[in-house]
Amino acid sequence: MAPDLHRALPSGLRGAALQTTWVTDKQLTAKTAVSLPAGTLAAVKVVNPNPGSKPSNVIVLPVSVASPQMAYADAERFLEMATWGPTAAAIEHLQTIGRDAWLAEQFAMAASAWPDPVSNSEGLGSLQDAFFTNALTGADQLRQRVAFALSEILVVSGVKDTRYTQMVGYLRLLNDEAFGNYRDLLGKMTLNPAMGFFLDMVNNDKANPAKNTVANENYARELMQLFSIGLVQLDTSGTPIPGATPQYDQSTVTQLAKVFTGWTYSPTPGFASHWKNQEYDFLPMVAFEEHHDTTQKDLNLPIPCTILAGGTAFNDLFQALDCIYKQASLAPFVSYRLIQRLVKSNPSQQYVSRVAGVFHSSNGNLKMVITAILTDAEAAVEGSGKLREPVFYATSLLRALNAGVTASVSGIAGQTEGMGQKVLFPGSVFSYFSPFYRVPGFVPPPVAPEFQILNAETTLARVNFAYAAVTNHLSGNVKVDFTNWQDLASDPASLAEAINQAFYRGEMTAAAKAAIAAAANTSKDPLTSARNALYVGTAAPQYQVER
């Protein structure tokens, strides 16, 4: 009977006989198309199913995409920026269809669902699990990455919004608007009940001199400082303009706060609406005009605006957002932060300027802005990226290992919390780390936001995560099939090269590759050898920094 070619990883070969041709009594050939394995190297064994002799020694074969539209390393790099981490299948797909077709596909992709809450009192634990389930398995990878990037700019936190019902509407809004218009997103986010509660706009009443109360200024201040234009005037590259006056003063904050008065929760279905409705988190806030400040508001911005007296709550809000949106600093301010979250911590002035130009010319079309960010020449330049924030470190490592998810993911949120990033619980309105953080000890100190949460404790937690991942001790619902890695362990140099391709885009240093090969040689058990090598490769600083 003709021999059978058996390879562990591609399911299309396992257990399926292939047509073979004998060349000599010691050599045969077989041809088939296979899926790209993690690391591009396949461990192949030849077995004869009848009479059932032992398999041959492992033969290591390189696997590549036929007629690729882009190089393997370029595809892997692009997916590091645009997804929750490259998988072998995702790399193969991108190489096959090309970058532009992939972007069009992702822009048209329906959003992954956020499940409805079980009860009004449910906490955020199951929502965190849903976050990682979507990240590891969802097809809408680009939408998810952009939505998360926006969540690190337009911050709402479970530190205050502690219930599922509060946060799920906020997350759905980010998903829905990830490829929309930034001005529309600002308007919808302003009236989102989770944001209203987090920054005290909900039930914000007009001033009452008799009670010595004034409008709450919290949302007005953060809208300008962190969501739109920042503290200082910027040029088109996002660089502060020397000698320019601040974007706004306290009087502008006070005036803008009056705009955001008179809004309360939407009425719960079946109940009448009244001022200070009970909390309802699934519809935008509604206005009560008698609680809105109708006086004239003078916004002392670089491009000043006056909102005339007598306006409604909605019209005043609409005019104020339009006023902020036309400020020259908005395009570079938002563009810079999106580049930081998707590509690199410290982009050049030219990169920011190019993206800001697209932002300005498209009036904030996020689909066009994201395309400009990901396809800019600087995005493909090696050597200056960012430290993988814990959430991305976790998802990218598991996706590169092609981890299987059998049910809703659990346990990963606790792991990233130990690494310094508790998903859905940013520590402040500045997010999990400040976008302005600079690493001390350098001249000049570089901007590197993610390093703000890196210390001895969180560094150890990252290493422990890598160990748990490569030993299948993360979660009962997340498992890695190590068969191909285990078979490659019979050739430590090939195993090291597969790790190099899967995690380092083929750019691993010779010293790192030698260390991984040495780790593979520490055990005679193939599975242990594979896990040791993978642990060294994924815990290494070079992998933890996305270059």
C-alpha positions, 0 to 999 in steps of 0.5 A: 500500500502506498505510504502516507504523509502525516503532519501534525499541524494542518488538519487537512493532512491528519489522517488523510492519505496522499498520492505518493510516487516512489523515486527509489526504494528509499525515497518517495514524493508527495505533493499537497497544499497545506495551511501555513503553520506557526513559524512557517516550519512544518514537522513532517513524518512519513508513516506506512499505515499497513503493516504499521511500521514506525514513523520516519524521523522528523523532516522539517519543511518550510511552508510558504504562501503561493504568489504572496501579495506581500512578504511574510515579515511585512504581513506579520508586522502589519497584523501586529499593528492592526489586530490583537496579534498575528496568527499563522492563518491571518498571515497567510490570508493577508499575504494571499489577498494583500493589504488593501483588500484586507483593509476593505474586508475588515472595514466591512466586517460586522462587529463582534457582539457584546453579550447582554447582562444577566442582571442589572447588578452584574459586575464586570467580570463576565464582560472582561471575559467577553473582551478576551473571547472577542479579542482571541476569536473575533474576525473583526480584529481591526475594529476591535483594535481601533475601538480599544485605542479609542477607549484609551482616549475617550476613557470610562473606567470600571473604577467608577462605572462598576456594573456590566450595564454601564460599561457594555453600552459604552463598549458597543458605542466604540465598536459601532463608531470605530470606523465612523466620524470622530465628531459624531463619536464625540457627540454620541460619547457626550450623551453616553450614560456611562460617560455621563456618570463617569465624568458627572455630566448626567444630572448636571444642573444649571447654577442655583445662586440660592443654593450656592451651586454651579454647573459641574465642570468635570466633563467640560475640562476633560473633553478639551484636555484629553478628548480633543485639543489638549492643554497647549496649542499644537502645530500640524505635527502635534508639537507645541507652538512656542510662545502660544497661549494655552488652548483655554483658561478657567473661564472657558471651562466654566462657560463650557460647563454651562453647555452640559447642563440639563441632561439626565438618563433616558427613561426606563421603558415603561416609566414616565420621564422626569428630571433625574430619571433612574439610571438607564444605560442603554439609550443616550441621555435626554434633556430637560430644558428647565435645568439647562443654562440658557445664558450666553456662553463665551468660549475663549479658544484659539478660534473663539466661539459665542453661543448665544443666550436662549438656546436649547440643551441640544443646540448649545451642545451641538454648537460647542462641539462644533466649536471645539472640533474646528480648533486647529490642534484637534487633528494632530492631537487625536492623530498622535494618540491613535498612532501611539496606541496602534503603531509606536510610542514616539512617532516623528513629527512628519508621521503625525503631520501626514496623518493629521492632514488626512484627519483634517481633509476628511473631517475626521473620517476614522476609516481614512485616518486609520488607513493613513496610520497603518499604511504610512511608510514610517509604520513599516520602519523597524526598530522603534515601536512600543512596549506591548501593553499587557493586554496586547502582550497576552493576546498576541502571544496566545494568537501566535501560539494558535491557542484554541478557545473552547468556551468563554475565556476566563482567567486572562483578565486576572493575568493582565491585571497582575501585569499592570493593566486591569481591562475595563478599569483604567486607573484614571481619565488619563487611561491605564498610563499617561500618553505623556509619560517619559522614561527617566534616565535618558537624555532626552527622556523618550515618550513611552507611555506603556513603561509607566506601569512596568516595574519589578512586580509587573515584569515578573508577572509578564514572565509568569504569563509566558510560562503559564501560556506555554505550559497550558496553565492559563485557563481551562478554556484556552489551550495550545496544541504543541504537536508541531512545536514538539516535533520540531524539538528534535532539531533545536535549530529548526525549533529556534527558527520557527519561534523566530518566525512566529514571534520575531518576524525572522529578526531575532538576534543570533544570541537570542536564537542560540539561547532558545536552542540551548533551552530546547536542549535542556530536556530529552522529552520533546514536549518539555524541550518545546515548552522551554524554548517557547518560554525563553522566546516569549518571555524575552525583552525583545519579544515584549517590545513591539519593534 
